[in-house]
Amino acid sequence: MKRALAIGLSGAAVVALGLVGSAGSASAACVKTDLSTGYQGPGSTTNVASSSSCADLNLTRANDTTADNYDGYRGYYYKSSTGQWIAGSNGWHFTNDFNASSSANWIVLLTDINNGTKVGVGSYYDSGDSVTVAT
């Protein structure tokens, strides 16, 4: 499935089945990846897997390991034509730590991401938060 350019995260990928939440899409095979956030920019990164049929970068788990279990998160994608990281237009999403067992509780950080796009997640207050994304 061809997807338009969007924003995202990175990490060690684990294939999992799930529903694309918040974006209103039908059920799809998503790839989950654990990442570490950067300070207001991407931390660790991942490439959207070619086997993924999710069209968004979804935040499925957040653990603010350096503060008070609360932070803001934003998706970023790498634009290879300019060599720059681009912040997602969905903006910052502020939340307490969570682990969403249902895709209905996923937070959409980036939409319409192409397979192969390099993505990452940033934290608003500090870096080093542990997050899981589904793409």
N, C-alpha and C positions, 0 to 999 in steps of 0.2 A: 504494500500500500504506500503510495507516494504521499508525503506530507510536506506542507509548507514550512518555511524556516521559522523557528521559535527559540525557546530558551531552556536551560537545563542544569543537570548535576553530574557527579561522577563517583566511582568507587568500584569495588569488587562485585561483579554481577552474579546474581543468583536468579535463575529462571523460576517464575512463579505464575500461577494463574490468578486472575483477579478481574474485577470490574473497574472500568474507568469511572471514577466518581466525579462529582461536582461538574464535570464537563458535559454530562448528559449523554454520553456515548453509550452504545450497546456494550455488552460484555466482550472483553478482548483479552488476549494473552499479553501480559505485561512482564517486563523484566525488572526485578527489584535489585537495587544496589545500595550498599552502605557507604556513606561518605562522611567526610569531616568538613565543616564549614570554614570559610575564610571570613576575615573581617570586612564586611561590606563589599565583598567580591568573592569569586569562586575559590573554594579550598581545593580539596581533592576533586578529581573530575572523572567522568566516564563518557563513553560514546554510546549513543542510542543504538541498541542492538538491531541488526538487520532482521532478526526473528521476531521483533516486537511489533504488535499491531496497536499499541496504545499511541495516541497522537499527542499526548500531553506529558509534561514533567509534573508528576504528582508527589507531594510530600506525604508520606505514609507514617513516618515516625520522627519525632524530634526529642532530643535529650540535651538540654542546656547543661553541659558538664562543668561550666566555669562560674555560674552565677546562681540566680534564684529560681531555676526551673521555668524561666520565661524568656523568650527572645522573639525577634522578628526574623523572617526568612524570605529570601528572594532568589529566584532562578536566574541563571546566566547561561548564555550560549556563546560559543567561539565562532566568530565570522572569519573563516580562513582567507577570504578575498582581501580583507584589510588587516588580518593578524591581530584583531582586537576582541576582547570579551565585551559582550553587549548585555546590559541589564534587561530583564524581562519587563514588558509593559504592564504586567499584572501587579507590579509594585511589591511593597513589603506586606507580609502577613504575620501579625503578631499572635502568638499562641503560647499557652502553657505546654509543658512536656506532654506528649501523647504517643500512643501506639494504636493506630486505627486498625481494628479488626475487620472493618467493612469499608469498601471503597466509597460509600456514601459520606464517610468522614475524611476522605483525602482532601488535601489542599492543593489546588492547581496553581503551580508556580509559573509554568510556561505552557503555551498552547501551540498546536500544529507544528510539531518538531519533525524534521526529516530524519530518517534512519541514517546513522553514521555521524550525526552532529555531536560535537563534544559539549557536554553540559556540566554545570556545577551549582552549588548553593552557597549563598552568603548569609552571615548572621549580622543583625543590626548592631548589637551591643558589644560583641566580642567574637573571637574566632575559636575554633576547636570543638564546636558542638557536634554531637553524633546524630546523624540523620539517616533515614532510609527514603529513597525515592523510587517511584515506579514509572517506567517509560515504556 
